[in-house]
Amino acid sequence: MSTEKATATLPLHPQDEAECRRCEVHCEKVVYPAACLQRSCPFVYAYEEHGHSFMGCLQRVFEAEIDVEMLSAAERTREGFGAVRAFRRPLPMCHAAVQATFAHRGSELGCLNPEFGELPAGSPTFRVFARVS
């Protein structure tokens, strides 16, 4: 009966969601805004205000508007600017990833919602983790 309850709560298209809270791990999709500029994404917009240039995403994959000068300065460091939380499903041209917040809470059976980790068609939708010879 508990498996019926768990499967009933899974969405029809889990790969379209931006976050997953179906287990104790808590995963969310993130995108790297610096890659948007490097890849000349057609959905990047920019504007100037108070002497600074800000950039964002027209498709609202991420909602943050980022100071371009601060992003460029962070990209010159070893750590880079990093990722921001995706609020919509990343587009195929997005540099996206899935971050697990509490990975140590994972069970031995693995992810309850493995399709959540599927990224857009521009990236591989599966990983090879073992080879049988």
RACORMO-V825701 format. One record per residue. N is the residue number from 1. SS is DSSP state (H for helix, E for strand, - for the rest). NEAR is the number of other C-alpha atoms within 12 Angstrom. D_LAST is the distance of its C-alpha to the last C-alpha in Angstrom with 2 decimals. Layout:
# RACORMO-V825701
N|SS|NEAR|D_LAST, N|SS|NEAR|D_LAST
This chain:
# RACORMO-V825701
1|-|7|39.03, 2|H|8|37.64, 3|H|10|34.50, 4|H|9|36.92, 5|H|10|38.77, 6|H|14|35.68, 7|H|15|34.44, 8|H|12|38.01, 9|H|18|38.18, 10|-|22|35.08, 11|-|20|36.28, 12|-|13|35.61, 13|-|17|33.95, 14|H|26|32.75, 15|H|28|31.24, 16|H|25|34.88, 17|-|29|36.17, 18|-|33|36.84, 19|E|31|36.44, 20|E|30|34.94, 21|-|22|36.81, 22|-|23|35.23, 23|-|25|34.10, 24|-|19|35.31, 25|-|23|33.05, 26|-|24|35.06, 27|E|33|33.12, 28|E|35|34.75, 29|E|37|33.98, 30|E|33|35.40, 31|E|37|36.13, 32|-|33|36.97, 33|H|44|40.44, 34|H|33|40.31, 35|H|24|37.54, 36|H|33|39.98, 37|H|26|42.42, 38|H|17|39.93, 39|-|16|38.55, 40|-|15|42.12, 41|-|24|41.45, 42|-|17|44.17, 43|-|22|44.68, 44|E|30|45.81, 45|E|24|49.53, 46|E|22|51.75, 47|E|17|55.33, 48|E|16|57.78, 49|E|13|59.77, 50|-|8|61.81, 51|-|10|60.83, 52|E|16|57.06, 53|E|19|54.43, 54|E|24|52.11, 55|E|30|49.02, 56|E|31|47.37, 57|E|34|45.31, 58|-|19|47.21, 59|-|20|44.58, 60|-|25|44.90, 61|-|33|41.18, 62|-|32|42.63, 63|-|20|46.28, 64|-|25|47.07, 65|-|25|49.33, 66|E|32|48.48, 67|E|25|50.84, 68|H|28|49.40, 69|H|19|50.96, 70|H|21|49.36, 71|H|30|45.95, 72|H|22|46.32, 73|H|16|47.46, 74|H|19|44.53, 75|H|21|42.06, 76|-|14|43.54, 77|-|12|42.49, 78|-|9|39.13, 79|-|11|38.43, 80|-|17|39.43, 81|-|23|41.09, 82|-|25|38.23, 83|-|28|37.67, 84|E|34|40.08, 85|E|26|39.57, 86|-|33|38.92, 87|-|23|41.48, 88|-|27|39.98, 89|-|34|36.59, 90|-|39|35.61, 91|-|33|35.92, 92|-|21|33.12, 93|-|26|34.72, 94|-|38|34.93, 95|-|33|32.92, 96|E|37|32.06, 97|E|31|30.07, 98|E|33|30.05, 99|E|23|31.63, 100|E|23|31.49, 101|-|19|34.86, 102|-|15|34.28, 103|H|18|30.52, 104|H|13|31.27, 105|H|16|32.58, 106|-|19|29.25, 107|-|13|28.28, 108|-|9|25.21, 109|-|10|24.51, 110|-|14|24.30, 111|-|22|26.31, 112|-|26|28.73, 113|-|29|28.91, 114|H|23|25.49, 115|H|23|26.87, 116|H|33|29.44, 117|H|33|27.01, 118|-|29|26.57, 119|-|34|28.35, 120|-|27|30.29, 121|-|18|28.90, 122|-|14|29.38, 123|-|18|26.44, 124|-|15|22.87, 125|-|17|23.07, 126|-|14|19.62, 127|-|12|17.42, 128|-|8|13.68, 129|-|6|13.40, 130|-|6|9.79, 131|-|6|6.37, 132|-|5|3.78, 133|-|3|0.00
